[in-house]
Amino acid sequence: MSAAGASGNVIRKYLPVYFILLAIFVVEVFLSFQHFATGMLVVILLLLAVCSATLGLMYFMHLADERRGLFLTLIPVTIFVLLMMNMFWSDSVRLLHMRPGAQ
Amino acid sequence: MSESEMAVHGHGALLEESPYAIPSRKLTMWLFIISDAVTFGAFLFAYGYIRVSAANWVRPFETGSVVNVILMTVVLITSSLTMLGAADASKDGDKAKAMRFLYSTMALGAVFAALHLREWFELFGRHITLSSGLFGQTFFTITGLHLLHVISGVIAMAVIGAKYSSGRLTPGHVESMGLYWHFVDLVWMFVVPLVYLTNFAH
């Protein structure tokens, strides 16, 4: 197989991922115009964004083709750090109601 | 290891095999990406925190902005596809094709930046700036940091492309550049829903 042909195959190989990413984005735009409460919409959109990011990481960035050790070293720790940032949400709601120290 | 053993086996015996079976350049790029992901994560959480705690949040985006964001997203995701082509063509040793894909990616990156700046100037026209309140501060900080990554990526791609085509850099460098570019794409997938699309929530 020629080099040019092999490169063309890579584009064809990842076209389904490309179209799935575009489809997820279209769904996000559609949902944002539906009558969801802000909190619910944020949760749904974030879940869809996580799906997109997973596809990008695994296929565009080829993490699925690397040794599992690389995935286990990088990803769980990152998710842990990002999840730890969530502890501030309850405080932001307290600020909204201007109730310092409220339970 | 004793000196006699070293004399027999050489210094190479001291080096363990990489547990990840990837070049150090690529591992370094992954570590940079993880640290950058946490940075963006912190910015996006800060944005969410401020937005939830602000009683009157500005919602400046209208239908025109959504069309602009859709265009920007399609352009950026397409640039990831062309970057894949560039990395793969360079791996196959097809320099001409790799450069064509790199030029396409750079052009798409430049289009993305232009669309982004057009949106910024439209907001400036409506007196929404970095100093006009919480929305302006958070919006321009997050999108500005992302735009900085895009512009840096286009410049880095131009430098790496030029050095790769002249034989001073290897396909591995193009691949590492690709990792960075895909990461910029991934970050945008979180910026759009959180910063733009929640603008339309009821």
Interface residues (C-beta under 8 A of the other chain):
Chain A: A3 A4 A6 S7 V10 I11 Y14 L15 Y18 L21 L22 F25 E28 V29 L31 S32 F33 H35 F36 A37 T38 L41 V42 L45 L46 L48 A49 S52 A53 G56 L57 F60 M61 E66 R67 G69 L70 T73 L74 V77 T78 V81 L82 M85 N86 F88 W89 D91 S92 V93 L95 L96
Chain B: P19 Y20 A21 I22 L27 W30 L31 I34 A37 V38 G41 A42 F45 G48 Y49 I50 V52 S53 A54 A55 V66 I70 T73 V74 I77 T78 S80 L81 L84 G85 D88 A89 D92 G93 D94 K97 A98 F101 L179 H182 F183 D185 L186 M189 F190 V192 P193 L194 L197 T198 N199 F200 A201 H202
